[in-house]
Amino acid sequence: MFDSLSDRLGTVFDRLRGRGALSEQDVRDAMREVRVALLEADVALPVVRRFIDAVTEKAIGQDVLRSVTPGQQVVKIVDDELVDMLGGTEVEGLTLDAKPPVVIMMVGLQGSGKTTTTAKLGKLLKEKHGKKALMASLDVNRPAAQEQLAVLGEQISVATLPIVQGQQPVDIARRAMDAAKLQAADILLLDTAGRLHVDEALMAEMKAVASVSTPTEVLLVVDSLTGQDAVNVAQSFSGEVPLTGVVLTRMDGDARGGAALSMRYVTGKPIKFAGTGEKLDAIEAFDPKRVAGRILGMGDVVSLVEKAAATINEEDAEAMARKMAKGQFDLDDLRMQLKQMQNMGGLGALAGMMPGMKKAKAALASSDMDDKVLIHMDAIIGSMTAKERANPALLNAKRKKRVAAGSGTQVQEVNKVLKMHQEMARAMKQIKKMGGLKGLGALFGKGGMGAAMPGLGGPGAAGGMGGLPPGLPGLPNSKK
């Protein structure tokens, strides 16, 4: 979402870092370019003015201009102000310790993703917080809206309020409150109706539902792809309904990012969650520090480790660590790592979260490689026999032709997979020489990065491009 803005800012800061000393004029020229970049990213003008004034005032101070690394100091100031613009250093989550049932009311325009977001929150609260939730659809205007929430509820195993045809939103809210109490639900999620635009009827309905349900949280769901319109919608709602936070959907899209950067300043309400995909687990708490790090190309290792921990089996990781400590690494191990990379979002997602990997991510995007590479490599390994995977030395020319035919690839691609395996196996032997399990220590211990994603190469591992497998540059082409 922030790629264009990140590229522009990266160019500006690369020039600043490349200079041994900075003058006041250098800083002002750089801030002028940052201002243009923010405006082109569709950030609201008042937000841009406040941001540039704050950064400029701090950056032209003598402590910065006379420091040993003035360019880095300016980048640090920009990072701090960006975090402040996005909501500060604290991650503001939901208030869940009120007397149950805690009512969370979802509001927003039609098409913003309210119903799907309601289900995502229901799943999140159940699986990560251990809460019993009840979901209720109050949308009697959009055809099949109530049925949609019921279907989603079945998919995530979260209860939904039975549909009573003809019942109006306020009466549904009252019935939902009674049902939540009878079922001893911890959370009641109310999915309210939307409109195509902000109008008096919509606001009147929101206020009426809020008056009978007394929600602890009122979350405004807005679509990031609508740019400044999303900011305008948020401003309209915040003046009429007691909002407690914002949820930005489609944060994985190709919007310019202005809505996210403007939302906190315009509404005064925190962005609490971000929708990052279509799947029902594609939602995450909005962390200003992490988002700022992504925008400035500093990576997001914390998110990377969390994603790894959520997708990788700890027993498999421990078994892999023991094999690596003995210098053992066969093609089944390589195949497991490739699947882990797919589960964690693919090559581009991994590169985007690693510090200093922005250029590598751009190189991946501009090359002929995409995430189908991982699928092709998996197919190649899957076309081998169990003996061949355990002992790649068995793969002579005749066997390689069979494997290529079985996987729908070329012999050259089979050779590249084998070369990648050889390089990684060599790295495993080096780890053994460094002290085996003792040498792996924190890297493969519980909670460590390596334990979460063995072989991807965390800090200190013999990985290739900043932590990706050493054979990555030799991945076979996937695009024909």
Residue pairs with C-beta under 8 A, 6 or more apart in sequence:
1 224
1 251
1 252
1 253
1 254
1 255
1 256
1 257
1 260
2 41
2 257
2 260
2 291
2 294
2 295
3 254
4 40
4 41
4 256
4 257
5 37
5 38
5 40
5 41
5 256
5 257
5 295
6 294
6 295
6 296
6 297
6 358
7 362
8 33
8 37
8 40
8 41
9 34
9 37
9 78
9 295
9 296
9 297
10 296
10 297
10 358
12 30
12 33
12 34
12 37
13 30
13 71
13 74
13 75
13 78
13 296
15 30
16 22
16 26
16 30
16 70
16 71
16 74
16 75
17 69
17 71
17 72
17 75
18 71
19 26
19 70
19 71
21 65
21 70
22 64
22 65
22 70
22 71
22 74
23 65
24 60
24 65
27 56
27 59
27 60
27 64
27 65
27 74
28 56
28 60
30 74
31 52
31 55
31 56
31 59
34 52
34 55
34 78
35 48
35 52
38 47
38 48
38 51
38 52
38 258
38 261
39 45
39 48
40 256
41 256
41 257
41 258
41 261
42 227
42 228
42 255
42 256
42 257
42 258
42 259
43 51
43 257
43 258
43 261
43 262
44 228
44 231
44 258
44 262
44 265
44 266
46 265
46 266
47 85
47 261
47 262
47 265
47 266
50 85
50 265
51 81
51 82
51 85
54 81
54 84
55 74
55 77
55 78
55 81
58 64
58 77
58 81
59 73
59 74
59 77
63 73
64 70
64 73
64 74
64 77
67 73
75 296
78 296
79 292
79 293
79 296
79 298
82 261
82 288
82 292
82 295
82 296
83 89
83 288
83 289
83 292
84 288
85 261
85 264
85 265
86 260
86 261
86 264
86 271
86 286
86 288
86 291
86 292
87 264
87 270
87 271
87 286
87 288
88 288
89 288
89 289
91 285
91 286
91 287
91 288
92 245
92 270
92 272
93 272
93 285
94 104
94 125
94 217
94 245
94 272
95 102
95 216
95 217
95 244
96 102
96 125
96 129
96 131
96 186
96 187
98 216
100 180
100 184
100 185
100 186
100 187
101 134
101 177
101 180
101 181
101 185
101 186
101 187
101 188
102 186
102 187
102 188
102 216
102 217
103 177
103 188
103 190
103 213
103 214
103 215
103 216
103 217
104 121
104 187
104 188
104 189
104 190
104 215
104 216
104 217
104 219
105 190
105 192
105 209
105 210
105 213
105 215
105 217
105 218
105 219
106 114
106 117
106 118
106 121
106 189
106 190
106 191
106 192
106 219
106 221
106 247
107 114
107 192
107 194
107 206
107 218
107 219
107 220
107 221
107 237
107 241
107 243
108 114
108 194
108 220
108 221
108 222
108 233
108 237
109 194
109 195
109 196
109 197
109 198
109 222
109 233
110 142
110 193
110 194
110 195
110 196
111 194
111 196
111 223
112 194
112 221
112 222
112 223
112 249
113 221
113 223
113 249
113 250
113 275
114 191
114 192
114 194
114 221
115 137
115 139
115 145
115 148
115 149
115 152
115 191
116 152
116 249
116 275
116 278
116 280
117 221
117 247
117 249
117 273
117 275
117 283
118 135
118 149
118 152
118 189
118 191
119 135
119 149
119 152
119 153
119 155
119 156
119 158
119 280
120 275
120 280
120 281
120 282
120 283
121 189
121 273
121 283
122 133
122 135
122 153
122 156
122 158
122 187
122 189
123 156
123 158
123 280
123 281
124 281
124 283
125 131
125 133
125 186
125 187
126 132
126 133
126 156
126 157
126 158
131 186
131 187
132 183
132 184
132 185
132 186
132 187
133 158
133 159
133 185
133 186
133 187
133 188
133 189
134 158
134 159
134 160
134 161
134 176
134 179
134 180
134 183
134 185
134 187
134 188
134 189
135 149
135 153
135 158
135 159
135 160
135 161
135 189
135 191
136 149
136 160
136 161
136 172
136 173
136 175
136 176
136 179
136 188
136 189
136 190
136 191
137 145
137 146
137 148
137 149
137 150
137 160
137 161
137 163
137 172
137 191
138 169
138 172
138 173
138 190
138 191
138 192
138 193
138 209
139 145
139 146
139 169
139 191
139 192
139 193
139 194
140 146
140 167
140 168
140 169
140 172
140 193
141 193
141 195
142 193
142 194
145 191
145 193
146 163
147 163
149 160
149 191
150 160
150 163
152 280
153 159
153 160
155 280
156 280
159 183
159 185
161 172
161 175
161 176
161 179
164 172
164 175
167 175
169 192
169 193
169 205
169 208
169 209
170 208
170 209
170 212
173 190
173 209
173 212
173 213
174 212
176 188
176 190
176 213
177 188
177 212
177 213
179 185
180 188
188 213
190 209
190 213
190 215
192 205
192 206
192 209
193 202
193 205
194 202
195 201
195 202
198 233
198 236
198 237
203 240
203 241
206 240
206 241
207 240
207 241
210 218
210 241
210 242
216 244
217 244
217 245
218 241
218 242
218 243
218 244
218 245
219 243
219 244
219 245
219 246
219 247
219 272
219 273
220 233
220 234
220 237
220 238
220 241
220 243
220 245
220 246
220 247
220 267
220 269
221 246
221 247
221 249
222 230
222 233
222 234
222 246
222 247
222 248
222 249
222 259
222 263
223 230
223 248
223 249
223 250
224 230
224 248
224 249
224 250
224 251
224 253
224 255
224 257
224 259
224 260
225 250
225 253
225 254
225 255
226 233
226 255
226 259
227 255
227 256
227 258
227 259
228 258
228 259
228 262
230 248
230 259
230 263
231 258
231 259
231 262
231 263
231 266
234 246
234 263
234 266
234 267
234 269
235 266
235 267
237 243
238 267
238 268
238 269
243 267
243 269
244 269
245 269
245 270
245 271
245 272
245 273
246 263
246 267
246 269
246 270
246 271
246 272
247 271
247 272
247 273
247 274
247 275
248 259
248 260
248 263
248 271
248 273
248 274
248 275
248 286
249 274
249 275
250 275
251 260
251 274
251 275
251 276
252 275
252 276
252 277
252 282
257 295
260 271
260 274
260 291
263 269
263 271
264 270
264 271
270 286
271 286
272 285
272 286
273 283
273 284
273 285
273 286
274 283
274 284
274 285
274 286
275 282
275 283
276 282
276 283
276 284
284 303
290 300
290 302
290 303
292 298
293 299
293 300
294 300
294 352
294 353
297 356
297 358
298 355
299 352
299 353
299 354
299 355
299 356
299 357
300 352
300 353
301 353
301 354
301 355
301 449
303 353
304 344
304 350
304 353
304 354
304 449
305 449
305 452
307 344
307 345
307 353
308 340
308 344
308 449
308 452
308 453
308 456
309 452
311 340
311 343
311 344
312 340
312 343
312 452
312 453
314 446
314 451
316 336
317 444
317 451
317 452
317 453
317 454
318 444
318 451
320 333
320 336
320 454
320 455
321 437
321 440
321 444
321 450
321 451
321 454
322 437
323 329
323 333
323 428
324 428
324 431
324 432
324 440
324 444
324 454
324 455
325 431
325 432
325 436
325 437
325 439
325 440
325 444
326 432
326 436
327 428
327 429
327 431
327 432
328 428
329 421
329 424
329 425
329 428
329 455
330 389
330 390
330 391
330 392
330 421
330 425
331 381
331 384
331 388
331 389
331 390
331 392
331 421
332 381
332 389
332 390
333 455
334 381
334 417
334 420
334 421
334 424
334 455
335 377
335 378
335 381
335 382
335 389
337 453
337 454
337 455
337 456
337 469
338 374
338 377
338 378
338 381
339 378
340 453
340 456
341 347
341 350
341 374
341 456
342 371
342 374
342 375
342 378
344 350
344 453
346 371
346 374
347 364
347 369
347 370
347 371
347 373
347 374
347 468
347 472
348 361
348 364
348 365
348 371
350 456
350 468
351 357
351 358
351 360
351 361
351 364
351 465
351 466
351 468
352 358
352 361
354 360
354 466
354 467
354 468
355 466
356 466
357 465
357 466
357 467
360 465
360 466
360 468
364 370
368 477
368 478
368 479
369 475
369 477
369 478
369 479
370 478
370 479
371 478
372 478
372 479
373 475
373 476
373 477
373 478
375 478
376 407
376 409
376 413
376 476
376 478
377 417
377 420
377 475
377 476
379 407
379 408
379 409
380 403
380 404
380 407
380 409
380 413
380 414
380 417
381 389
381 417
382 407
383 402
383 403
383 404
383 406
383 407
384 395
384 403
387 394
388 394
388 395
388 399
388 403
392 418
392 421
392 422
395 403
395 414
395 418
397 411
400 411
400 414
400 415
401 411
403 414
404 410
404 411
404 413
404 414
407 414
409 476
412 476
413 476
413 477
416 471
416 474
416 475
416 476
417 476
419 471
419 474
420 469
420 470
420 471
420 472
420 474
420 475
421 471
423 470
423 471
424 455
424 469
424 470
424 471
427 457
427 461
427 462
427 463
427 470
430 462
431 439
431 440
431 461
431 462
437 444
440 450
442 448
443 449
443 450
443 451
443 458
443 459
443 460
443 461
444 450
444 451
444 454
445 451
448 458
449 458
449 459
450 456
450 458
450 461
455 469
456 463
456 467
456 468
456 469
457 463
457 464
457 467
457 468
457 469
457 470
458 467
459 467
461 467
462 470
463 469
463 470
464 470
464 471
464 472
464 473
465 472
465 473
